[in-house]
Amino acid sequence: MAMTQQLIGAIEAGGTKFVAALADETGSILARTRIATRTPQECFPELTEFFRAAAADHGPIAAFGVASFGPIDIDPLSPTYGTFTTTPKPGWSGARFHDVLGSFGAPVVVDTDVSGAALGEWLAGAGQGCTTLAYTTVGTGIGTGVLRAGKSLMGFSHYEAGHIPVPRDAAVDSFGGHCPFHRDCLEGLASGPAIIARWGKSLSELDDPAAIDLIADYIAVLAANLILLHMPDRLIFGGGVMKSPALLAAVRRKTETRIAGYIKAPQLDAGLERYIAAPALGDDAGITGAIALGRSALA
Ligand code: ZN
C-alpha cells in the first residue's frame, strides 16, 4: 500500500492569469493549469473543476494555499478572511476564495501575491538565507511583501507599498499620474499601465535611457523606504516592468545615492549588486509560495 500523502491545492491569482496546482508535501507539482483572469463567476467554476479532477487522479486535498492580487482580507481572524475588498477589477469586490474552495473541507490559507512570491523566493530562490526579505513586483500594479523568518508581515491589513507618495518634479515629468485614488503615487507613476499612459509604449519598447532613469528614480524611493522601515537582508524586484534591461542597475545606483552612506551594514554591498536582486524563480515564485502557504496549514 502506498504511503498516505497530504496533498496541497495552490492558487496564484494574478491580474491576467490564475495558476492552479496540486502538489505533494515536498512541493512537487502533480497537476497544474492556467486560467485567464475574468470574473469570479467564470474563474471559480474552472478552479473547482480543476481541483476535483486533480483530487480524483491523485487523492484528497488536505490544505489550500492562495497567493492573490488584492486588496484582499488576509487576516485569519477576520470573518471576511479571503474576501476581495476595494479592488477596481470588475466583479471581484466581495468575491471570496472560501466560497470556491470550501466544498473540499480543507483549511484555506490566503496571502497576497507579493507575499507568496516572497515566500517562494525565500524558500527556493534569490531570498534563500535571508532573515528579513522584501519582494517587490513592478508590473500591472506595484506591491511589496515583507517576510520575517518566512512569515509575512502585516498590520490591520496587508501593506500597500505601491501607493506611497513619491516626489515628482513636474518640470521633468509632466505626466500627472495614473492612480484613480492618488494620481501620482508610485503605482500611478511607475507601473506598467502608467508607463504606457505616459509614453504610449513599454520601457523595453522605448529603449530610452532618460525614461529608465525617471522610472528608476521613483522605484528607488520605495527601495530606500523599505531599507529604512524594515532593514531587510535583501530586496528582490520582479514584475514585467523590471524585465526592461538596465532598470535594475539604475535602481541599485539611485537607491545607494538616496541612502547616502547613512546605513553601514555588511548586507549593503558597494553598488548594491548583491543586495538588490532579480527573482531567481521567474514565473514560478508565486505558485511555489502558494504551495508553501498551503503546507503551513498542515498539522
Ligand atoms: Zn495610488
Residues whose N, C-alpha, C, O or C-beta is under 5 A from the ligand:
A	BS01	ZN	H163 C179 F181 H182 C185
